[in-house]
């Protein structure tokens, strides 16, 4: 069963903040976050591991609540370049189903 | 920068044809994946591989098959293409880091249209 993401879509003005949530009915040992711009391939944002370890490439923060099997991605002071679809999920291998349905984020000037 | 390549980028083909989508990576990654994604929709894992001679089916049932004879190469084959196979196919790879799953690097995708 795939993770559930919320909201499904959000529209922001530049500089506004947003939170994207990801929850799973199955135990999560780690969470991946990716962003996909229109017509492009997904790009890695962050991995969050049990115990609080994180690994990411961009100035985007996230949290991982292992007990609640939830993760949240925090986008602060949004920029136009943040627009895209955000996917969360456990990595493949442990669970066959991985990515959530995605959250569409649109940042306008 | 990720070095993962997919060919062709676009393919329009008639029903019943056999096709092979190519995916190669030069990063030495053990794990490779194939995803199917319809426009504006979610990513569905259809195949993955832990290494040479290892392949597993993903969460979405697919009539395609894969092989992993070389670490860098993970081709996907459709023996008889049908219009229902029309979609975008994304290949990805990752390395094994301390027993944990590392980030996936995606190729540019192949957009397949079956007439």
gemmi code that builds the backbone of each chain (N, CA, C; Angstrom):
import gemmi

chains = {
    "A": [
        ("UNK", (0.847, -1.196, 0.000), (0.000, 0.000, 0.000), (0.878, 1.241, 0.000)),
        ("UNK", (0.533, 2.176, -0.892), (1.392, 3.336, -1.038), (1.172, 4.342, 0.073)),
        ("UNK", (2.170, 5.152, 0.373), (2.006, 6.212, 1.371), (0.942, 7.208, 0.910)),
        ("UNK", (0.324, 7.865, 1.881), (-0.693, 8.872, 1.590), (-0.095, 10.249, 1.766)),
        ("UNK", (-0.223, 11.097, 0.768), (0.326, 12.445, 0.845), (-0.801, 13.465, 0.953)),
        ("UNK", (-0.502, 14.537, 1.694), (-1.454, 15.641, 1.783), (-0.697, 16.949, 1.912)),
        ("UNK", (-1.221, 18.039, 1.380), (-2.407, 18.080, 0.510), (-2.089, 17.513, -0.870)),
        ("UNK", (-3.116, 17.374, -1.673), (-2.896, 16.896, -3.034), (-2.286, 17.989, -3.896)),
        ("UNK", (-2.650, 19.225, -3.594), (-2.120, 20.348, -4.370), (-2.113, 21.587, -3.496)),
        ("UNK", (-1.194, 22.483, -3.781), (-1.121, 23.741, -3.041), (-0.578, 24.824, -3.953)),
        ("UNK", (-1.141, 26.019, -3.806), (-0.684, 27.177, -4.576), (-0.137, 28.204, -3.590)),
        ("UNK", (1.049, 28.669, -3.844), (1.704, 29.635, -2.957), (2.126, 30.865, -3.739)),
        ("UNK", (2.275, 31.935, -3.022), (2.971, 33.093, -3.580), (4.425, 33.011, -3.149)),
        ("UNK", (5.290, 33.566, -3.939), (6.711, 33.589, -3.576), (6.892, 34.096, -2.157)),
        ("UNK", (7.729, 33.411, -1.404), (8.012, 33.830, -0.039), (7.150, 33.157, 1.012)),
        ("UNK", (6.053, 32.544, 0.602), (5.190, 31.855, 1.563), (5.745, 30.472, 1.904)),
        ("UNK", (5.233, 29.930, 3.004), (5.686, 28.622, 3.478), (4.642, 27.550, 3.182)),
        ("UNK", (5.103, 26.315, 3.124), (4.189, 25.191, 2.916), (4.720, 23.954, 3.622)),
        ("UNK", (3.810, 23.083, 4.001), (4.166, 21.800, 4.595), (3.468, 20.696, 3.806)),
        ("UNK", (4.235, 19.700, 3.433), (3.691, 18.550, 2.722), (3.861, 17.336, 3.629)),
        ("UNK", (2.786, 16.589, 3.797), (2.794, 15.466, 4.715), (2.737, 14.129, 3.989)),
        ("UNK", (3.317, 13.134, 4.641), (3.371, 11.787, 4.077), (3.157, 10.812, 5.217)),
        ("UNK", (2.194, 9.922, 5.090), (1.947, 8.951, 6.152), (1.785, 7.563, 5.547)),
        ("UNK", (2.137, 6.579, 6.336), (2.116, 5.201, 5.860), (1.414, 4.315, 6.871)),
        ("UNK", (0.702, 3.312, 6.363), (0.071, 2.344, 7.248), (1.038, 1.234, 7.630)),
        ("UNK", (2.159, 1.188, 6.943), (3.176, 0.184, 7.241), (4.341, 0.851, 7.955)),
        ("UNK", (5.103, 0.048, 8.666), (6.262, 0.580, 9.384), (7.262, 1.184, 8.399)),
        ("UNK", (7.718, 2.359, 8.744), (8.702, 3.042, 7.915), (10.060, 3.000, 8.608)),
        ("UNK", (11.065, 2.617, 7.882), (12.427, 2.641, 8.423), (13.196, 3.831, 7.873)),
        ("UNK", (12.712, 4.339, 6.760), (13.281, 5.546, 6.181), (12.257, 6.144, 5.232)),
        ("UNK", (12.426, 7.399, 4.913), (11.530, 8.092, 3.978), (12.369, 8.832, 2.952)),
        ("UNK", (11.971, 8.711, 1.719), (12.615, 9.457, 0.635), (11.676, 10.565, 0.171)),
        ("UNK", (12.242, 11.703, -0.173), (11.478, 12.781, -0.799), (12.132, 13.159, -2.123)),
        ("UNK", (11.290, 13.320, -3.151), (11.765, 13.695, -4.473), (10.867, 14.806, -5.017)),
        ("UNK", (11.414, 15.589, -5.913), (10.636, 16.618, -6.592), (10.759, 16.393, -8.099)),
        ("UNK", (9.625, 16.502, -8.769), (9.611, 16.323, -10.220), (8.998, 17.552, -10.868)),
        ("UNK", (9.779, 18.224, -11.675), (9.256, 19.361, -12.433), (8.588, 18.841, -13.696)),
        ("UNK", (7.696, 19.632, -14.208), (6.905, 19.219, -15.358), (7.801, 18.806, -16.526)),
        ("UNK", (7.581, 17.599, -17.032), (8.340, 17.133, -18.180), (9.736, 16.658, -17.868)),
        ("UNK", (10.092, 16.628, -16.579), (11.438, 16.206, -16.199), (11.394, 14.966, -15.315)),
        ("UNK", (12.550, 14.383, -15.072), (12.644, 13.230, -14.186), (12.661, 13.689, -12.726)),
        ("UNK", (12.241, 12.844, -11.808), (12.317, 13.205, -10.383), (13.761, 13.429, -9.946)),
        ("UNK", (13.918, 14.337, -8.989), (15.237, 14.652, -8.445), (15.190, 14.473, -6.939)),
        ("UNK", (16.218, 13.858, -6.403), (16.302, 13.583, -4.970), (16.337, 14.874, -4.153)),
        ("UNK", (15.574, 14.885, -3.048), (15.612, 15.999, -2.102), (16.221, 15.566, -0.778)),
        ("UNK", (15.634, 14.518, -0.173), (16.075, 14.128, 1.156), (15.791, 12.662, 1.426)),
        ("UNK", (16.624, 12.101, 2.286), (16.332, 10.814, 2.905), (16.325, 11.039, 4.403)),
        ("UNK", (15.306, 10.541, 5.074), (15.244, 10.607, 6.534), (15.247, 9.187, 7.073)),
        ("UNK", (16.112, 8.966, 8.038), (16.286, 7.627, 8.578), (15.829, 7.569, 10.028)),
        ("UNK", (15.572, 6.368, 10.499), (15.233, 6.186, 11.913), (16.396, 6.674, 12.768)),
        ("UNK", (16.061, 7.289, 13.878), (17.112, 7.798, 14.757), (17.459, 9.237, 14.483)),
        ("UNK", (16.804, 9.839, 13.507), (16.989, 11.263, 13.284), (18.005, 11.623, 12.215)),
        ("UNK", (18.659, 10.642, 11.643), (19.658, 10.968, 10.625), (18.973, 11.438, 9.352)),
        ("UNK", (19.561, 12.453, 8.722), (19.014, 12.974, 7.485), (20.131, 13.122, 6.463)),
        ("UNK", (19.715, 13.063, 5.230), (20.674, 13.286, 4.151), (19.949, 14.016, 3.043)),
        ("UNK", (20.433, 15.200, 2.707), (19.762, 15.964, 1.673), (20.719, 16.862, 0.944)),
        ("UNK", (20.265, 17.375, -0.196), (21.116, 18.216, -1.021), (20.659, 19.666, -1.043)),
        ("UNK", (19.451, 19.944, -0.599), (18.952, 21.304, -0.755), (18.574, 21.899, 0.591)),
        ("UNK", (18.312, 23.181, 0.589), (17.950, 23.875, 1.820), (16.475, 23.680, 2.097)),
        ("UNK", (16.081, 22.423, 2.220), (14.713, 22.074, 2.543), (14.763, 21.192, 3.762)),
        ("UNK", (13.929, 21.460, 4.729), (13.948, 20.671, 5.957), (12.775, 19.710, 5.989)),
        ("UNK", (12.938, 18.674, 6.772), (11.901, 17.659, 6.882), (11.988, 16.994, 8.233)),
        ("UNK", (10.902, 16.326, 8.598), (10.868, 15.586, 9.852), (10.360, 14.189, 9.591)),
        ("UNK", (10.681, 13.288, 10.514), (10.281, 11.888, 10.379), (9.879, 11.389, 11.759)),
        ("UNK", (8.609, 11.088, 11.920), (8.106, 10.542, 13.177), (7.925, 9.050, 12.983)),
        ("UNK", (8.871, 8.277, 13.518), (8.862, 6.830, 13.296), (7.652, 6.166, 13.930)),
        ("UNK", (7.271, 6.637, 15.105), (6.152, 6.007, 15.809), (4.840, 6.219, 15.066)),
        ("UNK", (4.662, 7.421, 14.553), (3.431, 7.715, 13.823), (3.533, 7.329, 12.356)),
        ("UNK", (4.711, 6.923, 11.936), (4.938, 6.535, 10.540), (4.573, 7.690, 9.609)),
        ("UNK", (5.044, 8.861, 9.989), (4.739, 10.052, 9.213), (6.000, 10.856, 8.954)),
        ("UNK", (5.984, 11.568, 7.842), (7.062, 12.489, 7.528), (6.451, 13.767, 6.973)),
        ("UNK", (7.122, 14.878, 7.224), (6.659, 16.162, 6.697), (7.830, 16.892, 6.059)),
        ("UNK", (7.547, 17.539, 4.962), (8.546, 18.334, 4.239), (8.185, 19.799, 4.412)),
        ("UNK", (9.129, 20.609, 4.850), (8.874, 22.018, 5.133), (9.549, 22.881, 4.066)),
        ("UNK", (8.740, 23.621, 3.363), (9.246, 24.529, 2.334), (9.047, 25.958, 2.847)),
        ("UNK", (10.125, 26.613, 3.189), (10.017, 27.960, 3.738), (10.503, 28.985, 2.725)),
        ("UNK", (9.887, 30.143, 2.782), (10.237, 31.243, 1.859), (10.306, 30.714, 0.431)),
        ("UNK", (9.205, 30.154, -0.022), (9.195, 29.448, -1.295), (9.648, 30.338, -2.461)),
        ("UNK", (10.297, 29.685, -3.403), (10.758, 30.355, -4.614), (10.038, 29.743, -5.806)),
        ("UNK", (10.072, 30.454, -6.914), (9.424, 29.950, -8.134), (9.957, 28.567, -8.504)),
        ("UNK", (11.246, 28.342, -8.236), (11.878, 27.072, -8.591), (11.372, 25.897, -7.759)),
        ("UNK", (10.617, 26.167, -6.708), (10.065, 25.087, -5.883), (8.851, 24.418, -6.534)),
        ("UNK", (8.326, 25.026, -7.559), (7.151, 24.455, -8.216), (7.451, 23.072, -8.766)),
        ("UNK", (6.491, 22.188, -8.646), (6.660, 20.826, -9.127), (5.791, 19.881, -8.334)),
        ("UNK", (5.977, 18.599, -8.561), (5.254, 17.587, -7.807), (6.223, 16.902, -6.851)),
        ("UNK", (5.826, 16.817, -5.598), (6.670, 16.229, -4.561), (6.154, 14.834, -4.234)),
        ("UNK", (7.081, 13.890, -4.242), (6.749, 12.502, -3.939), (7.484, 12.057, -2.688)),
        ("UNK", (6.796, 11.279, -1.866), (7.440, 10.662, -0.715), (7.260, 9.156, -0.830)),
        ("UNK", (8.065, 8.434, -0.081), (7.871, 6.996, -0.050), (9.002, 6.271, 0.626)),
        ("UNK", (8.737, 5.053, 1.062), (9.818, 4.176, 1.469), (10.555, 3.667, 0.245)),
        ("UNK", (11.771, 3.293, 0.401), (12.555, 2.837, -0.741), (12.091, 1.474, -1.204)),
        ("UNK", (12.303, 1.135, -2.443), (11.901, -0.173, -2.950), (12.768, -1.261, -2.354)),
        ("UNK", (12.259, -2.449, -2.337), (12.986, -3.583, -1.787), (12.277, -4.111, -0.572)),
        ("UNK", (12.170, -3.280, 0.466), (11.444, -3.702, 1.655), (9.956, -3.736, 1.384)),
        ("UNK", (9.477, -2.805, 0.618), (8.061, -2.745, 0.262), (7.983, -2.581, -1.243)),
        ("UNK", (7.096, -3.304, -1.869), (7.002, -3.213, -3.318), (6.423, -1.883, -3.756)),
        ("UNK", (5.480, -1.375, -2.984), (4.889, -0.094, -3.345), (5.682, 1.014, -2.693)),
        ("UNK", (6.077, 2.017, -3.442), (6.911, 3.020, -2.817), (6.298, 4.407, -2.805)),
        ("UNK", (6.298, 5.104, -3.884), (5.951, 6.509, -3.853), (4.471, 6.772, -3.634)),
        ("UNK", (4.183, 7.860, -2.928), (2.829, 8.333, -2.793), (2.352, 8.934, -4.102)),
        ("UNK", (1.104, 9.397, -4.112), (0.512, 9.926, -5.341), (1.065, 11.292, -5.711)),
        ("UNK", (1.751, 11.926, -4.782), (2.374, 13.205, -5.098), (1.563, 14.393, -4.629)),
        ("UNK", (2.257, 15.470, -4.330), (1.634, 16.751, -3.990), (2.108, 17.767, -5.010)),
        ("UNK", (1.158, 18.389, -5.691), (1.495, 19.384, -6.711), (1.609, 20.752, -6.055)),
        ("UNK", (2.773, 21.346, -6.209), (3.037, 22.663, -5.625), (3.251, 23.660, -6.746)),
        ("UNK", (2.525, 24.770, -6.680), (2.699, 25.823, -7.676), (3.002, 27.121, -6.947)),
        ("UNK", (4.150, 27.690, -7.260), (4.544, 28.955, -6.652), (4.435, 30.044, -7.709)),
        ("UNK", (3.659, 31.072, -7.381), (3.506, 32.156, -8.348), (4.136, 33.435, -7.815)),
        ("UNK", (4.532, 34.280, -8.750), (5.216, 35.532, -8.389), (4.265, 36.524, -7.739)),
    ],
    "B": [
        ("UNK", (27.210, 14.970, -10.832), (26.057, 14.855, -11.720), (25.808, 13.387, -12.050)),
        ("UNK", (24.548, 13.007, -12.031), (24.184, 11.621, -12.281), (24.438, 11.269, -13.729)),
        ("UNK", (24.915, 10.044, -13.929), (25.174, 9.565, -15.280), (24.328, 8.338, -15.532)),
        ("UNK", (23.094, 8.578, -15.882), (22.182, 7.491, -16.205), (21.448, 7.872, -17.469)),
        ("UNK", (21.450, 6.957, -18.419), (21.001, 7.275, -19.760), (19.888, 6.333, -20.184)),
        ("UNK", (18.963, 6.876, -20.940), (17.879, 6.074, -21.476), (17.733, 6.358, -22.971)),
        ("UNK", (17.550, 5.289, -23.724), (17.269, 5.439, -25.151), (16.199, 4.437, -25.560)),
        ("UNK", (15.334, 4.791, -26.500), (15.219, 6.135, -27.059), (14.499, 7.072, -26.087)),
        ("UNK", (14.508, 8.344, -26.354), (13.774, 9.293, -25.517), (12.300, 9.281, -25.874)),
        ("UNK", (12.016, 9.112, -27.141), (10.639, 9.047, -27.619), (10.521, 7.879, -28.594)),
        ("UNK", (9.413, 7.152, -28.502), (9.199, 6.015, -29.388), (7.721, 5.910, -29.719)),
        ("UNK", (7.409, 5.916, -31.009), (6.044, 5.697, -31.471), (6.077, 4.421, -32.296)),
        ("UNK", (5.252, 3.462, -31.923), (5.339, 2.150, -32.544), (3.955, 1.543, -32.683)),
        ("UNK", (3.819, 0.603, -33.614), (2.526, -0.021, -33.850), (2.274, -1.200, -32.923)),
        ("UNK", (1.018, -1.538, -32.780), (0.623, -2.664, -31.927), (1.267, -3.965, -32.411)),
        ("UNK", (1.708, -4.766, -31.451), (2.261, -6.072, -31.761), (3.769, -6.106, -31.932)),
        ("UNK", (4.372, -4.934, -32.002), (5.823, -4.898, -32.174), (6.547, -5.213, -30.868)),
        ("UNK", (7.718, -5.794, -31.016), (8.583, -6.025, -29.863), (9.497, -4.823, -29.681)),
        ("UNK", (9.602, -4.329, -28.453), (10.458, -3.174, -28.207), (11.345, -3.409, -26.998)),
        ("UNK", (12.495, -2.780, -27.021), (13.397, -2.803, -25.878), (13.788, -1.375, -25.535)),
        ("UNK", (13.556, -1.014, -24.289), (13.966, 0.298, -23.789), (15.291, 0.115, -23.062)),
        ("UNK", (16.252, 0.940, -23.441), (17.593, 0.790, -22.882), (17.813, 1.730, -21.704)),
        ("UNK", (18.557, 1.238, -20.726), (18.942, 2.052, -19.575), (20.362, 1.668, -19.179)),
        ("UNK", (21.215, 2.648, -19.069), (22.601, 2.403, -18.666), (23.035, 3.460, -17.673)),
        ("UNK", (23.857, 3.027, -16.722), (24.413, 3.975, -15.750), (25.913, 3.708, -15.593)),
        ("UNK", (26.640, 4.781, -15.385), (28.101, 4.677, -15.308), (28.603, 4.930, -13.891)),
        ("UNK", (27.724, 4.826, -12.916), (28.086, 5.125, -11.536), (28.447, 3.884, -10.738)),
        ("UNK", (28.337, 2.709, -11.363), (28.648, 1.475, -10.654), (27.628, 1.086, -9.616)),
        ("UNK", (26.411, 1.614, -9.729), (25.364, 1.311, -8.754), (24.883, -0.123, -8.885)),
        ("UNK", (24.670, -0.746, -7.732), (24.158, -2.118, -7.746), (22.664, -2.166, -8.038)),
        ("UNK", (21.918, -1.222, -7.494), (20.465, -1.299, -7.599), (19.957, -0.427, -8.745)),
        ("UNK", (19.046, -1.019, -9.499), (18.424, -0.298, -10.602), (16.921, -0.568, -10.609)),
        ("UNK", (16.162, 0.386, -11.179), (14.702, 0.336, -11.094), (14.089, 0.805, -12.413)),
        ("UNK", (12.901, 0.301, -12.677), (12.063, 0.816, -13.758), (10.735, 1.270, -13.161)),
        ("UNK", (10.322, 2.496, -13.563), (9.043, 3.038, -13.149), (8.211, 3.336, -14.383)),
        ("UNK", (6.908, 3.254, -14.200), (5.966, 3.670, -15.233), (5.176, 4.847, -14.697)),
        ("UNK", (5.052, 5.892, -15.511), (4.353, 7.081, -15.056), (3.519, 7.661, -16.186)),
        ("UNK", (2.203, 7.726, -15.995), (1.334, 8.404, -16.944), (1.400, 9.899, -16.669)),
        ("UNK", (1.113, 10.741, -17.660), (1.249, 12.195, -17.483), (0.497, 12.718, -16.277)),
        ("UNK", (1.198, 13.419, -15.418), (0.577, 14.015, -14.244), (0.201, 13.035, -13.152)),
        ("UNK", (0.606, 11.816, -13.292), (0.196, 10.790, -12.322), (1.399, 10.311, -11.499)),
        ("UNK", (1.104, 9.366, -10.596), (2.171, 8.916, -9.709), (3.153, 7.977, -10.389)),
        ("UNK", (4.249, 7.746, -9.711), (5.272, 6.806, -10.167), (4.909, 5.407, -9.682)),
        ("UNK", (4.960, 4.456, -10.590), (4.709, 3.071, -10.208), (5.943, 2.234, -10.506)),
        ("UNK", (6.444, 1.551, -9.503), (7.588, 0.673, -9.679), (7.139, -0.601, -10.393)),
        ("UNK", (7.767, -0.920, -11.510), (7.395, -2.135, -12.246), (8.470, -3.220, -12.166)),
        ("UNK", (9.715, -2.829, -12.034), (10.802, -3.807, -11.891), (11.935, -3.197, -11.086)),
        ("UNK", (12.677, -4.052, -10.363), (13.908, -3.578, -9.763), (14.914, -4.712, -9.682)),
        ("UNK", (16.159, -4.321, -9.466), (17.247, -5.294, -9.460), (18.251, -4.897, -8.389)),
        ("UNK", (18.711, -5.924, -7.644), (19.717, -5.677, -6.609), (21.142, -5.796, -7.146)),
        ("UNK", (21.254, -6.410, -8.336), (22.563, -6.601, -8.908), (22.480, -7.546, -10.090)),
        ("UNK", (23.622, -7.957, -10.597), (23.648, -8.842, -11.758), (22.870, -10.123, -11.463)),
        ("UNK", (22.065, -10.519, -12.421), (21.234, -11.731, -12.362), (20.157, -11.682, -11.289)),
        ("UNK", (19.871, -10.511, -10.776), (18.803, -10.337, -9.786), (17.744, -9.398, -10.338)),
        ("UNK", (16.501, -9.857, -10.443), (15.400, -8.989, -10.853), (14.156, -9.349, -10.048)),
        ("UNK", (13.362, -8.324, -9.737), (12.125, -8.519, -8.984), (11.032, -7.677, -9.616)),
        ("UNK", (9.791, -8.133, -9.458), (8.660, -7.342, -9.945), (8.287, -6.280, -8.905)),
        ("UNK", (7.815, -5.165, -9.389), (7.421, -4.074, -8.506), (5.966, -4.154, -8.118)),
        ("UNK", (5.413, -2.994, -7.732), (4.052, -2.982, -7.220), (3.012, -2.980, -8.332)),
        ("UNK", (3.387, -2.522, -9.505), (2.434, -2.475, -10.607), (2.724, -3.634, -11.551)),
        ("UNK", (1.684, -4.441, -11.761), (1.854, -5.576, -12.659), (2.161, -5.070, -14.061)),
        ("UNK", (3.149, -5.636, -14.671), (3.554, -5.199, -15.999), (3.821, -6.403, -16.876)),
        ("UNK", (3.476, -6.280, -18.147), (3.748, -7.352, -19.089), (5.176, -7.280, -19.611)),
        ("UNK", (5.911, -6.292, -19.169), (7.301, -6.156, -19.607), (8.196, -7.107, -18.822)),
        ("UNK", (9.370, -7.348, -19.372), (10.392, -8.148, -18.695), (11.686, -7.361, -18.677)),
        ("UNK", (12.556, -7.702, -17.737), (13.850, -7.033, -17.629), (14.943, -8.082, -17.496)),
        ("UNK", (16.151, -7.651, -17.709), (17.313, -8.496, -17.498), (18.433, -7.657, -16.922)),
        ("UNK", (19.338, -8.306, -16.221), (20.485, -7.603, -15.629), (21.706, -8.522, -15.769)),
        ("UNK", (22.292, -8.444, -16.932), (23.462, -9.276, -17.230), (24.742, -8.536, -16.870)),
        ("UNK", (24.687, -7.212, -16.976), (25.825, -6.379, -16.594), (25.365, -5.351, -15.579)),
        ("UNK", (26.244, -4.974, -14.690), (25.894, -4.021, -13.639), (25.342, -2.727, -14.207)),
        ("UNK", (25.923, -2.246, -15.282), (25.579, -0.929, -15.784), (24.355, -0.904, -16.697)),
        ("UNK", (23.801, -2.064, -17.019), (22.788, -2.127, -18.064), (21.530, -2.835, -17.551)),
        ("UNK", (20.354, -2.231, -17.771), (19.103, -2.787, -17.246), (17.996, -2.563, -18.268)),
        ("UNK", (17.977, -3.315, -19.341), (16.987, -3.092, -20.402), (15.609, -3.651, -20.053)),
        ("UNK", (14.596, -3.008, -20.574), (13.200, -3.425, -20.392), (12.633, -3.796, -21.753)),
        ("UNK", (11.968, -4.944, -21.824), (11.452, -5.451, -23.097), (9.951, -5.697, -23.028)),
        ("UNK", (9.282, -5.283, -24.085), (7.872, -5.611, -24.293), (7.800, -6.488, -25.525)),
        ("UNK", (7.358, -7.729, -25.352), (7.345, -8.678, -26.478), (6.332, -8.288, -27.537)),
        ("UNK", (5.199, -7.738, -27.099), (4.150, -7.371, -28.047), (3.458, -6.111, -27.526)),
        ("UNK", (3.852, -4.987, -28.054), (3.349, -3.712, -27.543), (1.858, -3.543, -27.851)),
        ("UNK", (1.160, -2.939, -26.877), (-0.269, -2.640, -27.032), (-0.513, -1.189, -26.662)),
        ("UNK", (-1.611, -0.596, -27.107), (-1.910, 0.799, -26.749), (-1.922, 1.047, -25.243)),
        ("UNK", (-2.298, 0.028, -24.464), (-2.319, 0.190, -23.001), (-0.924, 0.367, -22.419)),
        ("UNK", (0.102, 0.086, -23.203), (1.481, 0.270, -22.744), (1.971, 1.698, -22.939)),
        ("UNK", (1.158, 2.525, -23.576), (1.524, 3.922, -23.783), (1.711, 4.611, -22.443)),
        ("UNK", (2.911, 5.152, -22.217), (3.236, 5.762, -20.934), (4.663, 6.299, -21.003)),
        ("UNK", (5.096, 6.892, -19.896), (6.510, 7.245, -19.767), (7.170, 6.212, -18.865)),
        ("UNK", (8.351, 5.773, -19.276), (9.108, 4.785, -18.519), (10.397, 5.429, -18.029)),
        ("UNK", (10.568, 5.421, -16.715), (11.735, 6.034, -16.081), (12.620, 4.965, -15.462)),
        ("UNK", (13.894, 5.078, -15.716), (14.881, 4.183, -15.135), (15.630, 4.934, -14.041)),
        ("UNK", (16.012, 4.239, -12.990), (16.743, 4.875, -11.899), (17.764, 3.898, -11.334)),
        ("UNK", (18.732, 4.432, -10.614), (19.715, 3.574, -9.962), (20.105, 4.173, -8.625)),
        ("UNK", (20.627, 3.330, -7.747), (21.125, 3.796, -6.455), (22.203, 2.844, -5.965)),
        ("UNK", (23.021, 3.336, -5.046), (24.038, 2.464, -4.472), (23.607, 2.028, -3.089)),
        ("UNK", (24.245, 1.007, -2.584), (23.953, 0.492, -1.258), (24.921, 1.153, -0.284)),
        ("UNK", (24.372, 1.904, 0.661), (25.206, 2.663, 1.577), (24.985, 2.182, 2.996)),
        ("UNK", (25.918, 1.474, 3.566), (25.843, 0.986, 4.945), (24.567, 0.195, 5.185)),
        ("UNK", (24.122, -0.510, 4.174), (22.923, -1.324, 4.340), (21.637, -0.528, 4.247)),
        ("UNK", (21.755, 0.762, 4.000), (20.564, 1.597, 3.876), (20.394, 2.007, 2.422)),
        ("UNK", (19.190, 2.351, 2.100), (18.897, 2.684, 0.711), (19.278, 4.121, 0.441)),
        ("UNK", (20.144, 4.302, -0.518), (20.602, 5.626, -0.861), (19.679, 6.274, -1.888)),
        ("UNK", (19.935, 7.548, -2.198), (19.033, 8.250, -3.112), (19.090, 7.635, -4.501)),
        ("UNK", (17.983, 7.766, -5.182), (17.893, 7.257, -6.539), (18.197, 8.369, -7.534)),
        ("UNK", (18.940, 8.018, -8.564), (19.211, 8.928, -9.669), (18.379, 8.463, -10.857)),
        ("UNK", (17.621, 9.367, -11.410), (16.715, 9.021, -12.494), (17.295, 9.398, -13.847)),
        ("UNK", (16.989, 8.557, -14.830), (17.282, 8.896, -16.204), (16.225, 9.839, -16.750)),
        ("UNK", (16.411, 10.338, -17.968), (15.485, 11.320, -18.544), (14.143, 10.730, -18.965)),
        ("UNK", (14.046, 9.398, -19.032), (12.785, 8.766, -19.382), (12.639, 8.466, -20.863)),
        ("UNK", (11.789, 7.489, -21.141), (11.377, 7.174, -22.521), (9.871, 7.320, -22.596)),
        ("UNK", (9.443, 8.187, -23.493), (7.998, 8.363, -23.681), (7.555, 7.449, -24.819)),
        ("UNK", (6.767, 6.428, -24.478), (6.343, 5.402, -25.426), (4.892, 5.622, -25.829)),
        ("UNK", (4.646, 5.607, -27.112), (3.288, 5.676, -27.652), (3.087, 4.474, -28.561)),
        ("UNK", (2.061, 3.685, -28.248), (1.740, 2.511, -29.060), (0.428, 2.776, -29.784)),
        ("UNK", (0.476, 2.739, -31.084), (-0.713, 3.071, -31.886), (-1.568, 1.840, -32.173)),
    ],
}
model = gemmi.Model(1)
for chain_id, residues in chains.items():
    chain = gemmi.Chain(chain_id)
    for i, (resn, *xyz) in enumerate(residues, 1):
        res = gemmi.Residue()
        res.name, res.seqid = resn, gemmi.SeqId(i, " ")
        for name, pos in zip(("N", "CA", "C"), xyz):
            atom = gemmi.Atom()
            atom.name, atom.element = name, gemmi.Element(name[0])
            atom.pos, atom.b_iso = gemmi.Position(*pos), 0.0
            res.add_atom(atom)
        chain.add_residue(res)
    model.add_chain(chain)
structure = gemmi.Structure()
structure.add_model(model)
structure.setup_entities()
